[in-house]
Amino acid sequence: MSATASQIIKCKAAVAWEAGKPLKIEEIEVAPPQAGEVRLKILFTSLCHSDVYFWEAKGQTPLFPRILGHEAGGIVESVGEGVAHLKPGDHALPVFTGECGECPHCKSVESNMCDLLRVNTDRGVMIGDGKSRFSKNGQPIFHFLGTSTFSEYTVVHAGCVAKIDPAAPLDKVCVLSCGVCTGFGATINVAKPKPGSSVAVFGLGAVGLAAAEGARISGASRIIGVDLVSSRFELAKKFGVNEFVNPKDHDKPVQQVIAEMTNGGVDHAVECSGSIQAMISAFECVHDGWGEAVLVGVPNKDDAFKTHPMNFLTERTLKGTIYGNYKPRSDLPSMVHKYMKGELDVDKFITHSVPFSEINKAFDLMLKGESIRCIIRMQD
């Protein structure tokens, strides 16, 4: 345990007090890390669509007041009892899902769904004692995804923190802690397209563009972008997308449009929007006999996937993935290394940057569809 691990820290945080209302910069108290926990000083964070979904609380369980944020980079400030793989001063990325290293999932080469630390969007407290580490004037403030990076300091379970190369620029590699790895891994690790194959990507936000980038690197010859916002299509070309479909431009289901474009359907589809209709369309647009769809987007809590069983009987495959099937502590350092070697370009995902005091501008940019990733400079 580090020397400061027993001290309360006062700092600034952007608190969501109500659904859909602008975040308010408040001075809060951050309690010390308990056993198995780490307190991080967040230097850079970015806004992900998932933050917006749960801030709006449309189709999700509302939980307020809350400190959102889950895509970030920082420095370990202190560690709790029993934490061995991290020490104060380490550069680290917090991740919304974790790796305890002991459960059957963590020991499996096929799964990253840790029994203890898998993603839980409804939990607003720490796993260890069921309490929050954030408060203002004695009032607890809920956590988000176990990370809550819209705070200058945050407390995270150690199993959700990946130690990375201190030479890596945190204002760049922070986007690997969610969106880029989620989309890229969905294609590279789960869909696994062969050179010359066809891939449809539904939703051309950061996750979808990362999925397209994975298809490009894999050698897919046809990468079809599907989105309701046509202005996204030009930018998507930088990520390998070479054909575009806006469902609003057609008077037939988009899965039928894609099937007609591709002589029966694509080899792979990756759904990254969270729309239940897009999920169904992604599955139904893959070719019978060998087509495979991968679901990535976060659905509304009451959504139900409906398709005719014959779509399965005709040998289409449906899969899902969390965080691109990457294990956070084991795999994230190597992804950072790929960036450092020039094998993975994350810079092109970053379109804007704002100081922490202007965090609400990041929300505005995303809601207007003007940003892929907006970096928030926490220490400005």
Disulfide bonds with the S-S distance in Angstrom:
none
